[in-house]
Amino acid sequence: MSPELKKRLPLFAAILVGLALVAGGIVWWINGQRWESTDNAFVQADTTLISPQLASRVTEVLVGDNQRVEAGQILVRLDDANQRAELARAEANLQAAIAAVGNVDAQAEQEKAAIAARAAAVTQARAQAGLARAEVDRYGKLAQQGWVSQQRIQTERAGAATADASVQQAQAALVAEQRTAGVLGSTREQSVAAVEQARAVVETARIALERTVIRAPIAGVVGARSVRPGQYVNAGTQLLSIVPLTQTYIVANFKETQLDRMRLGQTVEISADAFPGRKIEGRIDSFAPATGSEFALIPVENATGNFTKITQRVPVRIVVSGADRSLALRPGLSVDVKVDLKSQGGQSFAEASIGTPRP
């Protein structure tokens, strides 16, 4: 190597380093303008906790750990002896109530016949009273002519009074039967109400019996199974969990200084250590209504004299899209996310926060 070249070699190296720095700066600037990223992101799912709605003893557990189940599949059976007995008693009470309604209906039919008989008796009494009054009139005329004695006139008048009294008696009996029919009407309404109440008790007992069979409310994978056959469980005791792995999502905690250019629907690149080398595609689904510290069990108290400003983080919900939805992203896995700020989106973080309707 010539001395001249040796002298210029440091210059060439400095030029190459400078060009590399410029190229690196340009790449950094482009990426910084296009992407917002964070490694404070985790996979989550709307896990469903399975608990019984009544206290009983477990007779059968039909699922195992990490087993996939479908919606409606039977998970656990509880001892249903008490519930079956309650249902049988409720059904018997229902039949008794229905029979009581039938008895009232039979009495009502009997009262209809009695009312008809009383009405006929009133008609007969009125006819007898009319005949007695006619006899009084006829004998009264004969008495004026001297053909009958005064005693016969008195006898006929007494018979007419008796006939009138018989009419009143028959009418009173008719009114009594009609009122009895009215009482039977209200009694029937009470009996019908008792039947409906008994039906409600039967339905309650049937629901209690159905609740001894615990089914999966959603499709997913069984986790945190703590129930065992023979175990006595109370209402609300957590038996197991169902994780819907096909409906997982990602919660990325971005700094508040990163949210200005984020929009709903923007494309997100996701990298998971569980799937090395694979880029998972997603999109921004929603922004949390507050920072993560606001939902902490013990919120931070900032009204103190030694306050130090700390950049807060806002949870951003990201859903996996496309063919990557078939990936079994387990809740709790950590991921890295990069939001493509150049991709097309909808509402901005500020618009979504104040509740502006989505386009």
Secondary structure, DSSP 8 states (H G I E B T S, - for coil): --HHHHHHHHHHHHHHHHHHHHHHHHHHHHHHHHEEEEEEEEEE---EEE--SS-EEEEEE---TT-EE-TT-EEEEE--HHHHHHHHHHHHHHHHHHHHHHHHHHHHHHHHHHHHHHHHHHHHHHHHHHHHHHHHHHHHHHHHTTSS-HHHHHHHHHHHHHHHHHHHHHHHHHHHHHHHHHHHHHHHHHHHHHHHHHHHHHHHHHHHHHTTEEE-SS-EEEES----TT-EE-TT---EEEE-GGG-EEEEEEEGGG-TT-BTT-EEEEEETTSTT-EEEEEEEEE-SS-GGGGSSS-----STT------EEEEEEEE-GGGGGS---TT-EEEEEEETTS--SSBHHHHHTT----
